[in-house]
Amino acid sequence: MATGNAYFDDIRCNPEVVDPPRNEDLMDVDEYGDDSAQMALKPKVTVSSILHELLQCPVCSKAMYPPIHQCSTGHTLCSACKPRMHNRCPTCRHELGNIRCLALEKVAASLELPCKYQSFGCMGIHPYYSKLKHENQCVFRPYNCPYAGSECTAIGDIPYLVTHLKDDHKVDMHSGSTFNHRYVKSNPHEVENATWMLTVFSCFGQYFCLHFEAFQLGIAPIYIVFLRFMGDDNEARNYSYSLEVGGSGRKMIWQGVPRSIRDSHRKVRDSLDGLIIHHNMSLFFSGGDSKELKLRVTGRIWKEQ
């Protein structure tokens, strides 16, 4: 597919790859006499580590992608950081100008590198310029802790996070696909922002997080209940769930698909993708006398055929 950049299309179609030396081209270090001992003492640095360092922006430390800029003395930096440097090289403080480091861009086009999530199980090798796109979608990339109400920085695979939620956040664990939750508040007119991950459910060989939240939407207090799937979105679509709240002869039912924990708790909440209970309706469910707020939410999870 053409990019609109003639040079970039050229290096994509005709990358220059240097063949590795043949065995007969390799020189035996013993031929160097005393120098060989000194060479043996020097740390071994692989070509890939050198290239990785060359392709790392000195400002943000991220991998550089075209256009890669350089100053008149050859120091490079990425296009995202260049405007922040006020046209001065971050290494030598010389004026940057608009010089492209075409040689480094061409070297990058010839590289194939492992995914950065190799330690999590990804064995793929990817061209340099498509590696970033792959990593943004890699199924082996770790998950953020789904606990709501705190800025937890823990990351890991699902088994690790389940243990983390149980041990560190003291979240209730429940086996089964049905649930029943009661929310009671003595003063129904006070709605403080409150967030709970009520339970982690284990069913169908998977894990699900049930959330309940009370918050202000503008000037109106509302309650929201929703379910998140501990896995990727394509797996989440294999399941459905229903939520029901009722009382005093009234009933509301919500049915939907659990959202992946790839979507943050706040993103799901702000999209209102769940059972929404407006404050006035919650009073009807509680008996209508405005003396106490009593909400009873029941639910069920099932696997689609």
C-alpha positions in Angstrom: 0.0 0.0 0.0 1.4 3.4 -1.0 2.1 5.9 1.8 2.4 9.0 -0.3 6.1 9.3 0.6 8.2 8.1 -2.3 11.3 7.4 -0.2 9.4 5.6 2.4 7.6 3.4 -0.2 11.0 2.6 -1.7 12.5 1.4 1.5 9.4 -0.7 2.3 9.5 -2.4 -1.1 13.3 -2.7 -1.4 14.8 -2.9 2.0 18.6 -3.4 1.9 19.5 -6.3 4.1 23.2 -7.0 4.7 23.9 -10.8 4.6 25.7 -12.2 7.6 29.3 -13.2 7.1 30.1 -16.7 6.0 32.1 -18.9 8.3 35.1 -18.7 6.1 35.0 -14.9 6.3 35.3 -15.0 10.1 38.8 -14.3 11.5 40.2 -16.3 14.4 41.1 -13.9 17.3 44.1 -16.1 18.1 45.9 -14.5 15.1 46.1 -11.2 17.1 48.5 -12.6 19.7 48.5 -10.5 22.9 45.6 -8.3 21.7 43.2 -11.3 21.9 43.5 -11.3 25.7 42.4 -7.7 25.8 39.6 -8.3 23.4 38.3 -11.2 25.5 38.1 -8.9 28.5 35.9 -6.4 26.7 32.1 -6.9 27.3 30.3 -8.4 24.4 27.7 -6.0 22.9 25.2 -7.4 20.4 24.4 -5.6 17.2 20.7 -5.6 18.1 21.4 -3.8 21.4 23.5 -1.2 19.6 20.7 -0.6 17.1 18.1 -0.4 19.8 20.1 2.3 21.5 20.6 4.2 18.2 16.8 4.1 17.5 15.9 5.3 21.0 15.0 9.0 21.3 17.2 10.7 23.9 14.3 12.8 25.1 11.4 10.4 25.6 13.4 7.1 25.5 10.8 5.7 23.1 11.6 4.0 19.7 11.9 6.5 16.9 9.8 6.3 13.7 10.0 8.4 10.5 10.6 11.2 10.3 13.7 10.8 12.5 15.4 14.2 12.9 19.0 15.0 13.5 21.2 18.1 14.2 24.1 19.2 12.1 26.5 17.1 14.2 24.4 13.9 13.8 22.5 13.6 17.1 19.0 12.3 16.5 15.6 12.6 18.1 12.0 11.7 17.3 9.5 13.9 15.5 7.2 14.1 18.6 10.0 15.6 20.8 11.4 18.0 18.2 8.8 20.8 18.7 9.4 20.7 22.5 13.2 21.4 22.1 12.7 24.9 20.7 14.8 24.0 17.7 17.8 23.0 19.8 19.5 19.6 19.9 18.9 18.1 23.4 22.4 16.5 23.3 24.7 19.3 22.0 22.3 22.3 22.0 23.1 23.1 18.3 20.3 24.3 16.1 18.2 21.4 14.8 16.9 22.7 11.5 15.0 20.3 9.3 17.5 17.5 8.7 16.2 14.0 8.3 18.3 11.1 9.3 17.5 9.0 6.2 20.3 6.5 6.9 18.9 5.5 10.3 15.3 5.3 8.9 16.6 2.9 6.2 18.4 0.8 8.7 15.2 0.6 10.8 13.2 -0.6 7.8 15.5 -3.6 7.5 15.1 -4.7 11.1 12.9 -7.5 12.5 12.5 -7.5 16.3 10.7 -9.5 19.0 7.6 -8.2 20.6 8.2 -6.4 23.9 5.7 -8.8 25.6 7.9 -11.8 24.8 8.2 -12.5 28.6 4.4 -12.8 28.7 4.4 -15.4 26.0 4.5 -13.7 22.6 7.0 -15.4 20.3 6.3 -13.2 17.2 9.1 -11.4 15.3 7.9 -8.2 13.5 9.4 -5.7 11.1 10.4 -2.5 13.0 7.8 -0.3 11.5 4.9 -2.7 12.2 6.1 -3.8 15.7 4.4 -0.9 17.5 1.0 -1.6 15.9 1.4 -5.3 16.9 2.2 -4.4 20.5 -0.8 -2.2 20.8 -3.0 -5.2 19.9 -0.9 -8.1 21.2 -3.0 -10.6 23.0 -0.2 -11.3 25.4 0.1 -7.7 26.6 -0.6 -7.5 30.4 -3.8 -6.2 31.9 -4.2 -3.4 34.3 -5.7 -4.1 37.7 -9.5 -3.8 37.3 -10.0 -2.7 40.9 -12.2 0.5 41.0 -11.9 3.3 43.4 -8.1 3.4 43.6 -5.2 4.1 41.3 -3.7 0.7 41.5 -0.7 0.3 39.2 -0.5 -3.5 39.3 -0.3 -5.3 35.9 -0.2 -8.9 34.9 -2.0 -11.8 33.3 -5.4 -12.9 34.6 -4.3 -15.5 37.1 -2.0 -13.0 38.7 -4.6 -10.3 38.9 -7.2 -12.7 40.4 -4.8 -13.5 43.2 -3.9 -9.8 43.5 -7.6 -8.8 43.9 -8.1 -11.4 46.5 -5.0 -10.8 48.6 -4.3 -7.1 48.2 -7.8 -5.6 47.6 -9.7 -8.2 49.7 -12.3 -8.5 47.0 -15.0 -11.2 47.6 -14.7 -14.2 45.3 -17.8 -16.1 44.2 -18.2 -19.3 42.2 -21.3 -19.4 40.1 -23.2 -17.4 37.4 -25.9 -15.8 39.5 -25.7 -13.0 42.1 -27.9 -11.0 44.5 -26.8 -7.7 46.0 -28.5 -5.3 48.4 -27.6 -1.6 48.8 -29.1 0.1 51.8 -28.6 3.8 52.8 -30.4 5.4 55.8 -30.6 8.9 54.2 -31.9 8.4 50.6 -31.3 12.1 49.7 -27.5 12.0 50.3 -25.6 10.5 47.3 -21.9 10.5 47.9 -19.7 9.4 45.1 -19.0 5.7 45.9 -17.5 3.0 43.9 -17.3 -0.7 44.7 -16.1 -3.8 42.9 -18.6 -6.0 44.7 -17.4 -9.5 43.7 -15.2 -11.4 41.3 -17.2 -14.2 39.8 -15.7 -17.5 38.5 -17.9 -19.3 36.0 -17.5 -21.0 32.6 -13.7 -21.2 33.3 -13.5 -17.3 33.2 -13.6 -14.4 35.7 -16.0 -11.4 35.8 -16.0 -8.3 37.9 -19.3 -6.8 39.2 -19.3 -3.0 39.8 -21.8 -0.8 41.6 -21.5 2.9 41.7 -23.4 5.9 43.1 -22.5 9.3 41.6 -23.8 12.6 40.5 -24.6 13.1 36.8 -24.9 16.8 36.5 -27.2 17.7 39.4 -29.0 14.3 39.3 -27.8 11.5 41.5 -27.8 8.1 39.8 -26.7 4.5 40.4 -25.1 2.2 37.9 -24.4 -1.5 38.0 -22.3 -3.3 35.3 -20.1 -6.3 34.7 -16.6 -6.5 33.2 -14.9 -9.5 31.7 -11.4 -10.4 32.8 -10.0 -11.0 29.3 -10.0 -9.4 25.8 -13.1 -7.9 24.1 -13.3 -10.7 21.5 -13.7 -13.2 24.3 -16.1 -11.0 26.2 -18.6 -11.2 23.3 -19.1 -14.9 24.0 -21.0 -14.0 27.1 -24.1 -12.1 28.1 -25.5 -11.0 31.4 -28.7 -9.6 32.8 -29.4 -7.3 35.8 -32.7 -6.8 37.5 -33.7 -4.3 40.2 -37.2 -4.1 41.7 -39.5 -3.4 44.6 -42.9 -2.1 45.5 -44.5 -3.7 42.4 -41.9 -2.2 40.0 -39.1 -3.8 38.1 -36.3 -2.8 35.7 -34.2 -5.3 33.6 -30.9 -4.7 31.8 -29.3 -7.2 29.4 -25.9 -6.7 27.8 -22.5 -7.9 27.0 -19.7 -7.6 29.6 -17.0 -5.1 28.7 -13.4 -6.2 28.7 -11.2 -5.0 31.5 -9.1 -3.5 28.7 -11.7 -0.7 29.0 -11.1 1.1 32.3 -13.8 1.2 34.9 -14.2 4.9 34.3 -14.7 4.5 30.6 -17.4 1.9 31.1 -19.1 4.0 33.7 -19.0 7.2 31.7 -20.5 5.4 28.7 -23.4 4.4 31.0 -23.2 0.9 29.6 -25.1 -0.9 32.4 -28.2 -0.8 34.5 -29.0 2.8 35.2 -31.2 3.6 38.2 -32.2 7.3 38.5 -32.6 8.6 42.1 -36.4 9.1 41.8 -36.9 5.6 40.5 -34.7 4.2 43.3 -37.1 5.7 45.8 -40.0 3.9 44.2 -38.0 0.6 44.5 -37.4 1.4 48.2 -41.1 1.8 49.0 -41.8 5.4 47.9 -41.8 6.9 51.4 -38.3 8.5 51.0 -37.3 7.2 54.5 -34.6 4.7 53.4 -32.9 3.7 50.2 -33.1 -0.1 49.7 -32.0 -1.5 46.3 -31.9 -5.2 45.6 -30.0 -6.1 42.4 -30.0 -9.7 41.1 -28.1 -10.9 38.0 -27.1 -13.8 35.9 -24.2 -14.6 33.5 -24.5 -17.0 30.6 -22.4 -18.2 27.7 -23.8 -17.6 24.2 -24.1 -20.7 22.0 
